Amino acid sequence: MGMTIIDGKQTAEEYKALLKQEVNVLVATGKRPPGLAILLIGNNGASETYVANKLKTCHDVGFNASLFRFENTVSENEILNCINELNFNSSIDGVIVQSPFPNHISPQKINEAIHPAKDVDGFHPMNAGRLQQNKPCYIAATPKGIMQLIEKYKIETQGKHCVVVGRSNIVGMPMSILLSRNSKPGNCTVTICHSKTVDLASYTKRADILIAAIGSPELITAAMVKEGAVVIDVGITRVADKATKSGYKLKGDIKYDEVAAKCSFITPVPGGVGPMTIIGLLQNTLLATKNAIYN
Ligand code: NAD
């Protein structure tokens, strides 16, 4: 049986071209391009990279992106005030705050401060609740990107058993909801596994579609995967590697080489889910510009 590597990078390029076209149409009809505000707290290396990629992709497709930088010691109130101003700023359509946050800043407070109509990360309870109820909403960017990969590669989901490992609000939870909804793609039977799951392998081995969103490099080995499964690797961890210029290597949650040999589809790290996450964010921002979800 053949194995297909899901090319997230190439797919993202195709979606980027579509986004660019849409921006051109907006501008040609006298409207301004989509406006995204990104708040970045501190100087976490991975966050710096993610934000730089988001800014670059915005630039490439013609979005206006503005970066708001804060010291690690910034107060929660200062962040909340900035969000509040952006909520009222008519040239800004979407507001996101790059995670992780310093311990003294509550992710819940931040997520709930962003106006649901500008919540292009889809983390506000209004959007998370509407997702669960199958209502129009901003879908969290990573699961949104994964659903588009599943669609593009014509992966059958109906009636399949999907195992999602990880239950975060950012990836695992919304992913499991999307795949279990009565939709296309969707209609899977979903099992959610997490850090308290006993005998993880007994579940993952039964997955037709396995989605790993753990953050534990190469935790999923070939012995834990069913022959012919579809394997989606969300994990990105920096692992020290003296042989590279940066001093680290990016590792997924899947032991790629041995798992690739027995599955039907697999996403590589990097170049799989990551590029599609940015696309999901930009698509949400475009929807916000058009007032497509809340009007
Ligand atoms: P998180 O830390 O919030 O959640 C991790 C989840 O994994 C938790 O629900 C936990 O219960 C579960 N878990 C931990 N150890 C486990 C174990 N041994 N067995 C089973 N489950 C276990 O992380 P997150 O924000 O959901 O991100 C997960 C990973 O995905 C990270 O590596 C992150 O960097 C990556 N990520 C990638 C993208 C992307 O664009 N590709 C986007 C977001 C997150």
Residues whose N, C-alpha, C, O or C-beta is under 5 A from the ligand:
A	BS01	NAD	T142 V165 G166 R167 S168 I170 V171 G172 C193 H194 S195 A213 I214 G215 V234 G235 I236 T237 V273 G274 T277
